Amino acid sequence: METRYIKPINSQPSVYWFAFSLAAILAIGITSFLIPTINNVGLSILLLFAITFSVMAFKQMSTPVLTFTLSFMHLQYHSAEGGWSLRWQSIQQLGLAELPTAEGWYQTLPWMGVKLKNYDDFLTSVCPRVASKMLIEQRGLLFIAFKRTPNSPHAIEDMLFDDTPYITQNGVVLKGLIAMLANRMRYNRELLGFDFFIADDLFDRPLGEFVGLARRYLAQANTSTVN
């Protein structure tokens, strides 16, 4: 299958917000210069808000427009913090994140779930910055799953902050954020059926369509391996 480059749909607005915030800063400066008797406290507050907003918009602009690469060999993630690369042969399952409701049906969440055959290759390729981002962004999913799981054997605090060292099959001891990510993946699988998740705002198409696309690459890779 041909290589596809995924770019999120909402990557442009940050440019306009950054330009707007710079214009606001300039307007505040001109106003302060032309009208020296104006309330400086109010202007200072507005200036602080404008500067904060411009920094946030700039950080958003700095995020790589390209978020994923799908090739015949791997699924690769790109971000300002770093990235990761997974061979299709390392993935056991891809699917929609779902949670059971009190009425007996399932609620689909705006995340794609990834279940791995083995954690080792993934964990040794993830840098601490990406691990930290994943832990923070996906903790809400675990919290919701915990709330909907009766008689959970784990306390939510233990699952969110478990930094027990993780030992790979080769005997490598992983500690810190990488160990926390490994333990979080284990709890995710127990409560949600997947090891980690990818938010739908990183895709260039509806969530269901991207899951279908990724599954076709996964199926093609599995077929090639068998042959």
One Martini backbone bead per residue (centre of mass of N, CA, C, O) as a GRO file, in nm:
protein
  227
    1MET     BB    1   0.100   0.034   0.016
    2GLU     BB    2   0.077   0.354   0.027
    3THR     BB    3   0.197   0.641   0.146
    4ARG     BB    4   0.070   0.827   0.426
    5TYR     BB    5  -0.017   1.171   0.514
    6ILE     BB    6  -0.113   1.316   0.821
    7LYS     BB    7  -0.336   1.604   0.854
    8PRO     BB    8  -0.487   1.813   1.036
    9ILE     BB    9  -0.758   2.020   0.998
   10ASN     BB   10  -0.684   2.229   1.263
   11SER     BB   11  -0.392   2.396   1.176
   12GLN     BB   12  -0.463   2.717   1.106
   13PRO     BB   13  -0.591   2.906   1.337
   14SER     BB   14  -0.325   2.981   1.496
   15VAL     BB   15  -0.227   3.200   1.301
   16TYR     BB   16  -0.460   3.403   1.349
   17TRP     BB   17  -0.430   3.425   1.659
   18PHE     BB   18  -0.142   3.535   1.656
   19ALA     BB   19  -0.200   3.791   1.492
   20PHE     BB   20  -0.415   3.904   1.683
   21SER     BB   21  -0.233   3.928   1.939
   22LEU     BB   22  -0.026   4.123   1.814
   23ALA     BB   23  -0.230   4.348   1.752
   24ALA     BB   24  -0.315   4.390   2.047
   25ILE     BB   25  -0.039   4.473   2.156
   26LEU     BB   26  -0.005   4.718   1.970
   27ALA     BB   27  -0.264   4.869   2.056
   28ILE     BB   28  -0.187   4.900   2.354
   29GLY     BB   29   0.074   5.061   2.309
   30ILE     BB   30  -0.053   5.303   2.156
   31THR     BB   31  -0.259   5.383   2.372
   32SER     BB   32  -0.053   5.440   2.600
   33PHE     BB   33   0.095   5.670   2.438
   34LEU     BB   34  -0.155   5.861   2.358
   35ILE     BB   35  -0.294   5.780   2.660
   36PRO     BB   36  -0.157   5.841   2.965
   37THR     BB   37  -0.441   5.854   3.148
   38ILE     BB   38  -0.493   5.577   3.139
   39ASN     BB   39  -0.560   5.273   3.268
   40ASN     BB   40  -0.289   5.077   3.352
   41VAL     BB   41  -0.410   4.825   3.481
   42GLY     BB   42  -0.593   4.740   3.250
   43LEU     BB   43  -0.369   4.726   3.033
   44SER     BB   44  -0.195   4.513   3.176
   45ILE     BB   45  -0.403   4.287   3.166
   46LEU     BB   46  -0.440   4.283   2.859
   47LEU     BB   47  -0.142   4.231   2.795
   48LEU     BB   48  -0.118   3.961   2.940
   49PHE     BB   49  -0.329   3.813   2.774
   50ALA     BB   50  -0.199   3.858   2.494
   51ILE     BB   51   0.070   3.719   2.552
   52THR     BB   52  -0.038   3.444   2.635
   53PHE     BB   53  -0.191   3.391   2.369
   54SER     BB   54   0.058   3.408   2.181
   55VAL     BB   55   0.213   3.172   2.304
   56MET     BB   56  -0.001   2.955   2.251
   57ALA     BB   57  -0.014   2.997   1.942
   58PHE     BB   58   0.286   2.941   1.886
   59LYS     BB   59   0.291   2.650   1.991
   60GLN     BB   60   0.080   2.552   1.787
   61MET     BB   61   0.250   2.628   1.534
   62SER     BB   62   0.501   2.436   1.617
   63THR     BB   63   0.337   2.213   1.547
   64PRO     BB   64   0.327   1.964   1.353
   65VAL     BB   65   0.130   1.904   1.085
   66LEU     BB   66   0.240   1.632   1.095
   67THR     BB   67   0.122   1.322   1.260
   68PHE     BB   68   0.113   1.086   1.028
   69THR     BB   69   0.253   0.767   0.913
   70LEU     BB   70   0.162   0.541   0.646
   71SER     BB   71   0.291   0.224   0.583
   72PHE     BB   72   0.375  -0.100   0.505
   73MET     BB   73   0.548  -0.108   0.794
   74HIS     BB   74   0.421   0.159   0.949
   75LEU     BB   75   0.336   0.356   1.242
   76GLN     BB   76   0.370   0.716   1.263
   77TYR     BB   77   0.454   0.966   1.505
   78HIS     BB   78   0.410   1.333   1.529
   79SER     BB   79   0.583   1.589   1.731
   80ALA     BB   80   0.723   1.832   1.927
   81GLU     BB   81   0.819   1.608   2.149
   82GLY     BB   82   0.795   1.378   1.928
   83GLY     BB   83   0.786   1.012   1.888
   84TRP     BB   84   0.665   0.715   1.706
   85SER     BB   85   0.718   0.358   1.613
   86LEU     BB   86   0.514   0.104   1.444
   87ARG     BB   87   0.486  -0.203   1.368
   88TRP     BB   88   0.237  -0.391   1.249
   89GLN     BB   89   0.339  -0.660   1.391
   90SER     BB   90   0.295  -0.516   1.690
   91ILE     BB   91  -0.011  -0.519   1.627
   92GLN     BB   92  -0.321  -0.651   1.736
   93GLN     BB   93  -0.516  -0.381   1.771
   94LEU     BB   94  -0.784  -0.179   1.632
   95GLY     BB   95  -1.001   0.086   1.776
   96LEU     BB   96  -1.266   0.189   1.946
   97ALA     BB   97  -1.343   0.372   2.211
   98GLU     BB   98  -1.520   0.210   2.485
   99LEU     BB   99  -1.813   0.238   2.707
  100PRO     BB  100  -2.010   0.140   2.944
  101THR     BB  101  -2.343   0.156   3.044
  102ALA     BB  102  -2.622   0.143   3.246
  103GLU     BB  103  -2.807   0.049   2.986
  104GLY     BB  104  -2.598  -0.160   2.810
  105TRP     BB  105  -2.436   0.025   2.636
  106TYR     BB  106  -2.209   0.188   2.411
  107GLN     BB  107  -1.962   0.442   2.433
  108THR     BB  108  -1.817   0.651   2.210
  109LEU     BB  109  -1.496   0.771   2.178
  110PRO     BB  110  -1.248   1.023   2.067
  111TRP     BB  111  -1.077   0.736   2.020
  112MET     BB  112  -0.798   0.536   1.943
  113GLY     BB  113  -0.713   0.207   1.985
  114VAL     BB  114  -0.410   0.032   2.110
  115LYS     BB  115  -0.291  -0.305   2.066
  116LEU     BB  116  -0.030  -0.500   2.180
  117LYS     BB  117   0.193  -0.770   2.176
  118ASN     BB  118   0.439  -0.577   2.275
  119TYR     BB  119   0.604  -0.334   2.474
  120ASP     BB  120   0.915  -0.300   2.430
  121ASP     BB  121   0.955  -0.146   2.158
  122PHE     BB  122   0.787   0.100   2.236
  123LEU     BB  123   0.927   0.190   2.506
  124THR     BB  124   1.226   0.217   2.377
  125SER     BB  125   1.113   0.461   2.167
  126VAL     BB  126   1.017   0.642   2.397
  127CYS     BB  127   1.016   0.947   2.518
  128PRO     BB  128   0.953   1.127   2.801
  129ARG     BB  129   0.779   1.352   2.666
  130VAL     BB  130   0.573   1.162   2.536
  131ALA     BB  131   0.493   1.009   2.789
  132SER     BB  132   0.383   1.256   2.940
  133LYS     BB  133   0.165   1.330   2.735
  134MET     BB  134   0.008   1.064   2.751
  135LEU     BB  135  -0.055   1.065   3.055
  136ILE     BB  136  -0.217   1.332   3.055
  137GLU     BB  137  -0.425   1.298   2.811
  138GLN     BB  138  -0.531   0.986   2.918
  139ARG     BB  139  -0.646   1.002   3.217
  140GLY     BB  140  -0.950   1.048   3.168
  141LEU     BB  141  -1.016   0.766   3.064
  142LEU     BB  142  -0.941   0.608   3.321
  143PHE     BB  143  -1.136   0.754   3.509
  144ILE     BB  144  -1.398   0.676   3.366
  145ALA     BB  145  -1.354   0.368   3.378
  146PHE     BB  146  -1.344   0.352   3.685
  147LYS     BB  147  -1.634   0.465   3.739
  148ARG     BB  148  -1.757   0.209   3.550
  149THR     BB  149  -1.611   0.010   3.760
  150PRO     BB  150  -1.693  -0.234   3.954
  151ASN     BB  151  -1.480  -0.335   4.182
  152SER     BB  152  -1.201  -0.229   4.171
  153PRO     BB  153  -0.867  -0.344   4.244
  154HIS     BB  154  -0.803  -0.032   4.206
  155ALA     BB  155  -0.678   0.264   4.267
  156ILE     BB  156  -0.662   0.558   4.104
  157GLU     BB  157  -0.386   0.652   4.215
  158ASP     BB  158  -0.226   0.396   4.138
  159MET     BB  159  -0.276   0.416   3.827
  160LEU     BB  160  -0.169   0.714   3.773
  161PHE     BB  161   0.124   0.670   3.971
  162ASP     BB  162   0.265   0.416   3.863
  163ASP     BB  163   0.640   0.351   3.906
  164THR     BB  164   0.701   0.071   3.853
  165PRO     BB  165   0.931  -0.109   3.740
  166TYR     BB  166   1.021  -0.215   3.410
  167ILE     BB  167   1.070  -0.540   3.258
  168THR     BB  168   1.207  -0.672   3.006
  169GLN     BB  169   1.283  -0.955   2.826
  170ASN     BB  170   1.603  -0.853   2.836
  171GLY     BB  171   1.631  -0.703   3.136
  172VAL     BB  172   1.535  -0.417   3.115
  173VAL     BB  173   1.518  -0.129   3.319
  174LEU     BB  174   1.237   0.073   3.365
  175LYS     BB  175   1.190   0.418   3.448
  176GLY     BB  176   0.971   0.639   3.536
  177LEU     BB  177   0.784   0.743   3.276
  178ILE     BB  178   0.804   0.470   3.128
  179ALA     BB  179   0.692   0.299   3.359
  180MET     BB  180   0.424   0.450   3.383
  181LEU     BB  181   0.331   0.379   3.097
  182ALA     BB  182   0.331   0.072   3.127
  183ASN     BB  183   0.123   0.066   3.360
  184ARG     BB  184  -0.101   0.219   3.215
  185MET     BB  185  -0.140   0.015   2.988
  186ARG     BB  186  -0.234  -0.213   3.172
  187TYR     BB  187  -0.487  -0.065   3.281
  188ASN     BB  188  -0.619  -0.006   3.013
  189ARG     BB  189  -0.661  -0.300   2.929
  190GLU     BB  190  -0.838  -0.382   3.173
  191LEU     BB  191  -1.068  -0.140   3.124
  192LEU     BB  192  -1.051  -0.088   2.776
  193GLY     BB  193  -0.864  -0.302   2.581
  194PHE     BB  194  -0.623  -0.095   2.568
  195ASP     BB  195  -0.309   0.066   2.588
  196PHE     BB  196  -0.363   0.311   2.387
  197PHE     BB  197  -0.430   0.653   2.261
  198ILE     BB  198  -0.595   0.846   1.990
  199ALA     BB  199  -0.690   1.140   1.894
  200ASP     BB  200  -0.914   1.273   1.653
  201ASP     BB  201  -0.758   1.564   1.610
  202LEU     BB  202  -0.510   1.411   1.437
  203PHE     BB  203  -0.694   1.388   1.196
  204ASP     BB  204  -0.825   1.400   0.838
  205ARG     BB  205  -1.071   1.232   0.957
  206PRO     BB  206  -1.286   1.042   1.063
  207LEU     BB  207  -1.244   0.807   1.293
  208GLY     BB  208  -1.364   0.558   1.144
  209GLU     BB  209  -1.192   0.596   0.885
  210PHE     BB  210  -0.912   0.569   1.014
  211VAL     BB  211  -0.946   0.290   1.131
  212GLY     BB  212  -0.996   0.154   0.858
  213LEU     BB  213  -0.727   0.231   0.730
  214ALA     BB  214  -0.538   0.101   0.943
  215ARG     BB  215  -0.653  -0.188   0.908
  216ARG     BB  216  -0.556  -0.228   0.618
  217TYR     BB  217  -0.257  -0.214   0.682
  218LEU     BB  218  -0.258  -0.444   0.888
  219ALA     BB  219  -0.365  -0.665   0.698
  220GLN     BB  220  -0.141  -0.643   0.485
  221ALA     BB  221   0.094  -0.712   0.677
  222ASN     BB  222  -0.012  -0.993   0.762
  223THR     BB  223  -0.019  -1.113   0.477
  224SER     BB  224   0.285  -1.076   0.412
  225THR     BB  225   0.388  -1.255   0.646
  226VAL     BB  226   0.254  -1.520   0.558
  227ASN     BB  227   0.389  -1.513   0.262
   0.00000   0.00000   0.00000
